């Protein structure tokens, strides 16, 4: 079933971001949810659908039901979805299907955790190492940064991507975060700063790695018909596609070719648009190598040219194709699944012309890509400012 023009995002919200020791993970979700509901011009009693992801700091088995209880709503459509960092994109897919088929009228999608202040260092390290295969990866002590470092090494070898290219990704996102009033990081950085930061797992250094934040984010999905009665301008879901190739890196079909090509093709086909039609891109950026892989695999830049695209400044606001105009997970916020959700929030704001000093001129089509696991699960989305 094509979802083109059958679902829109009508409200977005994000919590306060950074270190918020006075707030729980549920509290961060609630703050973002209230702001999204207000942004949509709705009352919380109108929310009859709720989707959320997972949490390391709020370890409830039925997180969706717990969050509904916390928010004081009684949804008739509710679930928790876990696809790693790709969960928000997968939740959007489910929400769009729900409103298109009449399963719900207004679906609230939210995620967030207090990872910066609600999880100690030992728990964080344990979580990072638990992702590896229990027989073939975890026993050797490898964690998420090292697994992504393996991918980075393979990509550098195959396509000639350099450390300077990856550092330029981090600098690009930090420059954009400086323009965002709610970004976690507010200190300018240079390529040299990235290259000289603490080594984590060769070739990745500290500033190549995503943040650990306290943050929550939310958006609301409904039909175009219902959106017509709301005060704000909606962002239209024109296309969406998924591709899931593996879970553990030792089972990946390749270390340089992943599922983003397939998921983006499905999204482009549904939207009736192509890579050259996009005015901006929101790419999952848990590590600096990842947006380079994604921008190439999704056809936005030819293979082997992604690194130079960032290094030459084309991904900046005002450049050929601005990327992660909010600052991404490298500089805006990362707290579990909410990192990818903020990309959707930013795309909606850009298409509504509400991005203030980081606004992309003439933004009518936005490409958003979510990724989960070790480049395992890929969900690509195309949003437009008007129906297509």
C-alpha positions in Angstrom: 0.0 0.0 0.0 1.4 3.4 -1.0 1.3 5.9 1.9 2.0 8.9 -0.4 -0.2 11.8 0.7 -2.1 9.7 3.2 -0.3 10.8 6.4 1.1 14.1 7.6 3.1 15.3 10.6 1.2 18.1 12.4 3.1 18.8 15.6 6.7 18.4 16.8 8.3 18.9 20.1 11.6 18.4 21.9 12.4 18.4 25.6 15.1 20.5 27.3 18.4 18.9 26.2 21.8 18.4 27.9 22.2 17.3 31.5 18.8 17.4 33.2 19.3 15.6 36.6 16.0 16.9 37.8 14.1 14.9 35.1 13.4 11.2 34.5 13.3 9.5 31.2 9.5 9.5 31.4 9.5 13.2 32.3 11.6 14.1 29.2 9.1 12.1 27.0 6.2 13.9 28.7 7.7 17.4 28.2 8.4 16.7 24.5 4.9 15.2 24.1 3.2 18.2 25.6 5.1 20.5 23.4 4.2 18.5 20.3 0.5 18.4 21.2 0.5 22.1 21.7 2.4 22.7 18.5 -0.3 20.7 16.6 -3.1 22.7 18.2 -4.6 19.6 19.8 -5.7 18.6 23.3 -4.1 15.5 24.9 -7.6 13.9 25.1 -7.6 13.8 21.3 -4.6 11.5 21.2 -5.8 8.0 20.5 -2.6 6.4 19.3 0.8 6.2 21.0 4.1 4.6 19.8 7.3 4.7 21.7 10.6 2.8 21.5 12.8 1.4 24.3 14.7 2.8 27.2 17.9 1.8 29.1 17.1 4.2 32.0 13.3 3.3 32.3 13.5 -0.5 32.0 9.7 -1.2 31.7 8.7 -4.2 29.7 5.5 -2.4 28.4 7.0 1.1 27.9 4.2 2.2 25.7 1.5 1.4 28.3 3.6 2.9 31.0 4.0 6.1 29.0 0.3 6.3 28.3 -0.4 6.0 32.0 2.2 8.7 32.7 0.7 11.0 30.1 -2.9 10.4 31.3 -4.2 9.2 27.9 -6.1 6.1 26.9 -5.0 5.2 23.4 -6.8 2.5 21.4 -3.6 2.0 19.4 -0.4 1.6 21.4 2.9 -0.3 21.1 6.7 -0.2 21.8 8.9 -0.7 18.8 12.6 -1.6 19.0 14.7 -1.2 15.8 17.6 0.4 17.5 18.3 4.0 16.3 15.9 3.3 13.4 12.9 3.0 15.8 11.5 6.5 15.3 11.5 6.0 11.5 9.8 2.6 11.9 7.3 4.1 14.3 6.5 6.8 11.7 5.9 4.0 9.2 3.5 2.2 11.7 1.8 5.5 12.6 1.2 6.4 9.0 -0.4 3.0 8.3 -2.5 3.4 11.4 -4.0 6.7 10.4 -4.4 5.7 6.8 -6.4 2.6 7.7 -8.4 4.2 10.4 -6.8 2.4 13.3 -6.2 5.8 15.0 -6.9 9.4 14.4 -3.9 11.1 16.0 -0.8 9.1 16.8 1.8 10.5 19.2 5.3 9.2 18.5 7.9 9.8 21.2 11.2 8.6 22.6 13.7 9.8 25.0 15.9 8.9 28.0 18.0 10.6 30.7 21.2 8.8 29.6 23.5 11.6 30.6 22.5 11.7 34.3 20.3 8.6 34.8 22.9 6.0 33.8 26.3 5.6 35.3 29.5 4.9 33.4 29.6 1.1 34.1 26.0 0.7 32.9 26.8 2.6 29.7 29.9 0.5 29.0 27.9 -2.7 29.7 25.1 -1.5 27.3 27.7 -0.7 24.5 29.2 -4.2 24.8 25.9 -6.1 25.0 25.1 -5.4 21.4 27.7 -7.8 20.0 26.9 -11.3 19.0 26.9 -13.4 22.3 29.2 -16.1 20.7 31.3 -14.4 18.0 31.7 -10.8 19.1 30.9 -10.1 22.8 33.4 -12.6 24.3 36.2 -10.7 22.7 35.3 -7.4 24.4 34.3 -5.5 21.3 31.8 -2.7 21.7 29.7 -0.5 19.4 32.5 2.1 18.7 34.9 -0.6 17.7 32.3 -2.3 15.5 31.7 1.0 13.7 35.5 1.5 13.5 35.7 -1.8 11.6 33.2 -0.4 9.1 35.1 2.9 8.9 38.4 1.0 8.1 36.7 -1.0 5.4 35.1 2.0 3.8 38.3 4.0 3.9 40.1 1.1 2.2 37.4 0.7 -0.5 36.6 4.3 -1.4 39.5 6.3 -0.1 37.6 8.2 2.5 40.0 10.0 4.8 40.1 10.9 8.5 39.9 14.5 7.5 36.6 13.7 5.6 35.1 12.2 8.7 36.3 15.1 10.8 34.5 17.4 8.4 31.2 15.6 9.2 31.6 16.4 12.9 32.5 20.0 12.1 29.5 20.5 9.8 27.1 19.2 12.5 28.7 21.3 15.2 28.4 24.4 13.1 24.7 23.7 12.6 24.2 23.0 16.4 25.6 26.5 17.1 22.5 27.8 15.2 20.0 25.7 17.2 18.8 27.2 20.5 18.3 23.8 22.1 21.4 21.9 21.0 23.5 20.1 23.6 26.9 21.3 22.3 27.7 25.0 21.8 31.5 25.1 21.5 32.9 25.5 17.9 35.3 22.9 16.7 37.7 22.5 13.8 39.0 19.5 11.8 42.2 19.6 13.8 40.1 19.5 17.1 38.4 16.3 15.9 41.7 14.7 14.8 43.4 15.6 18.1 40.6 14.5 20.3 40.9 11.4 22.5 41.3 8.2 20.4 38.4 5.8 21.0 38.8 3.0 18.4 41.0 3.6 15.3 40.1 5.5 13.2 37.4 7.1 15.4 38.2 9.8 18.0 36.0 11.2 20.7 34.5 13.9 18.4 33.7 11.3 15.8 31.3 9.7 18.3 27.7 10.7 19.1 26.8 12.4 22.4 25.3 11.1 25.6 22.4 13.4 26.4 19.3 13.7 28.5 16.6 14.3 25.8 13.1 13.6 24.6 11.4 14.2 21.3 7.9 13.8 19.9 5.8 14.2 16.8 2.1 13.6 15.9 0.8 11.9 12.8 -2.7 12.2 11.3 -4.5 12.3 8.0 -4.4 15.3 5.6 -8.2 15.6 6.1 -7.9 16.0 9.9 -4.8 18.3 9.5 -7.0 20.7 7.5 -8.8 21.6 10.7 -5.6 22.3 12.6 -3.9 25.7 12.8 -0.4 24.7 11.7 1.1 23.8 8.4 1.7 20.0 8.0 4.6 18.2 6.6 3.5 15.5 4.1 4.9 12.0 4.1 5.5 11.4 0.4 7.5 8.1 0.6 8.9 5.6 3.0 10.9 2.4 2.6 12.7 -0.1 4.8 15.4 -2.7 4.4 16.8 -5.0 7.2 19.9 -7.0 6.3 21.4 -8.4 9.5 21.7 -7.8 13.2 25.3 -8.6 14.1 28.3 -7.2 12.1 29.8 -10.7 11.7 26.6 -11.6 9.7 26.6 -8.5 7.6 26.6 -9.2 3.8 29.2 -6.5 3.3 31.3 -4.0 5.3 30.8 -1.3 2.8 27.4 -1.9 1.2 24.3 -1.9 3.4 20.5 -1.7 3.1 20.2 2.1 2.6 20.2 1.7 -1.2 17.1 -0.5 -1.1 15.2 1.5 1.6 15.8 4.8 -0.2 14.8 3.4 -3.6 11.5 2.3 -2.1 11.0 5.8 -0.5 11.9 7.6 -3.7 9.6 5.3 -5.8 6.6 5.9 -3.5 7.2 9.7 -3.5 7.7 9.9 -7.2 10.9 11.9 -6.5 14.6 11.2 -6.7 17.8 12.2 -4.9 18.2 15.3 -7.1 14.8 16.6 -5.9 15.9 16.8 -2.3 16.5 20.2 -0.8 18.1 18.9 2.5 18.9 15.6 4.1 18.7 14.4 7.7 21.1 11.4 8.0 21.6 9.2 11.0 25.1 10.1 12.4 26.0 7.9 15.4 29.6 8.1 14.2 31.1 10.4 11.6 31.6 7.6 9.0 27.9 6.8 8.9 26.5 10.0 7.1 29.3 9.5 4.5 28.1 5.9 3.8 24.4 7.0 3.8 24.8 10.0 1.6 26.4 7.8 -1.0 24.2 4.7 -0.7 21.0 6.7 -0.9 22.1 8.2 -4.2 22.4 11.8 -2.9 26.1 11.8 -3.8 28.0 9.4 -6.1 29.9 6.5 -4.5 33.3 7.5 -3.2 32.4 11.2 -3.2 30.6 11.6 0.2 33.7 12.4 2.2 34.8 15.2 -0.2 31.2 16.5 -0.2 31.4 17.2 3.5 35.1 18.4 3.4 34.3 20.9 0.7 31.4 22.4 2.6 28.5 21.3 0.4 26.6 19.9 3.4 26.4 23.2 5.2 23.4 25.5 5.3 23.7 27.4 2.1 25.5 24.6 0.4 24.5 22.2 -2.3 22.6 19.9 0.0 22.5 20.9 3.7 22.8 17.9 6.0 21.7 17.6 9.6 20.8 21.2 10.0 20.0 20.8 13.7 23.4 19.4 14.6 22.6 15.7 14.5 23.5 13.1 17.1 27.1 14.4 17.0 26.2 17.8 18.4 22.4 18.3 18.9 21.4 15.4 21.1 21.6 11.6 21.4 19.7 9.7 24.1 18.9 6.3 22.7 16.1 6.2 20.0 15.4 9.9 20.3 18.6 10.8 18.3 16.9 9.6 15.1 13.6 11.1 16.1 15.1 14.6 16.2 15.9 14.3 12.5 12.2 14.0 11.7 11.5 17.0 14.0 14.1 19.1 12.2 12.8 18.1 8.7 9.3 19.2 9.7 10.5 22.5 11.0 12.5 23.1 7.8 9.6 22.3 5.6 7.4 24.6 7.6 10.0 27.4 7.4 10.5 27.5 11.2 14.2 26.8 11.5 15.2 30.4 12.1 18.9 31.0 11.6 19.5 27.6 10.1 16.6 27.7 7.7 17.3 26.2 4.2 16.0 28.6 1.6 13.3 27.1 -0.6 13.0 23.8 1.4 10.2 21.9 -0.2 11.5 18.3 -0.1 13.5 16.6 2.7 15.1 13.2 2.8 15.4 11.6 6.2 17.2 8.3 6.9 17.1 6.2 10.1 19.5 3.5 10.9 19.5 0.9 13.6 22.0 -1.6 15.0 25.3 -2.0 13.2 24.0 -0.5 9.9 21.5 -3.3 10.2 18.1 -1.7 9.8 17.4 1.1 7.4 14.3 3.2 7.0 14.3 6.1 4.5 11.6 8.8 4.3 10.8 11.6 1.9 8.8 14.6 3.3 7.4 17.4 1.3 5.9 20.8 2.2 2.8 20.2 0.0 0.9 17.3 -1.3 2.4 15.6 -4.4 
